[in-house]
Amino acid sequence: MKVYPEAFADYIERYSRQIMVLGVQNQLKLSKARVAIIGCGATGSSVAEVLARAGVGFIRIVDMDFTEISNLHRVHLYTEADARNSILKAFACRRHLVEINSSIEVESIATAVDSSNIEELVGDVDLVIDGTDNIETRLLINEACVKLSKPWIMIGVEGWYGMVKFIDAAKTACLRCFITSTPRRRQNACNIIGVVNTAVFITTAIASTLALKHLLGCDVDEELFIIDSYSLHIKRVKVLKNSRCPVCGLNIFEHLSKSDESNIRICGGNSVEIRPQRKVEIMLEKLKKEMFRRENIIIEDHIAYIHRDGVQMALFRDGRALIKGITDVEEAKKLYHSILDELRKYVAD
Ligand SMILES: [Zn+2]
């Protein structure tokens, strides 16, 4: 972020109460900091809001999910209107963060995170925040961050409980040091077990504190924090680095070397992403101009939201689509091709 002289007084005023604690130089450090948040559900959006208000200069939000009414009890930022219109979380999050702090840069990327894109998503930032809801993606983030020497913060919530761990493999244990086996199947804690919102807020307050300490260049507490938001006990558990850890010890990156899947289910198990096999361009501007003929299409944030028989599809300019409300991948592909066929006038090869 550039701070121009004429805007400097406004800058100082905005952060004045924080500057009283941190000092101007540290505030400027935050303005230059870059953070990627992988997953912006309950935990990711909560940390995103704290970092945006604190003045972190660049925040990348990555999520492929749609906002739903069942998210609202625990997810910061999102509104009933976002849920009613099934806005993609990454874009709803970006919009609200920019409303809160228009002086920072917020990038939204709606995609499934996998071995084909994780290194690019985390490669140019100072810190990675885990806002995901499953261990498999956390293990992938862990491998990418160890490989690229990026610090990251693991966050998990479940019921009344939360867990937070700052991981910088050069100094601390990595996730694989203390998670000794890979799960057999993908699990989504939020879908199976449920969570109380205070567990989210206490846990993410700790995670945000660790994030700010790292971005300010302070020593960061490296213990595993285990939070009981009901009894209000917070336990700090020392986790030792494992010299025989396959990831940070032996540099074996099992998850990074897995081949890319073209369709991936997400939290709730009812959404898939389809990536086109050939290069196409959806002419969204032309589609928007002729919108009056198509009541079931809304163009927002350069995305075409298409409703069809209880199914919601978000179609991007590059032909990529996220489809919610379908559990069968083949059925999703069929719908995708039929919609692209209907819109062929707006598709350039
Ligand atoms: Zn390790």
Boltz pocket constraint, residues with backbone or C-beta under 6 A from the ligand:
constraints:
  - pocket:
      binder: B
      contacts: [[A, 172], [A, 173], [A, 174], [A, 175], [A, 176], [A, 177], [A, 178], [A, 242], [A, 245], [A, 246], [A, 247], [A, 248], [A, 249]]
      max_distance: 6.0
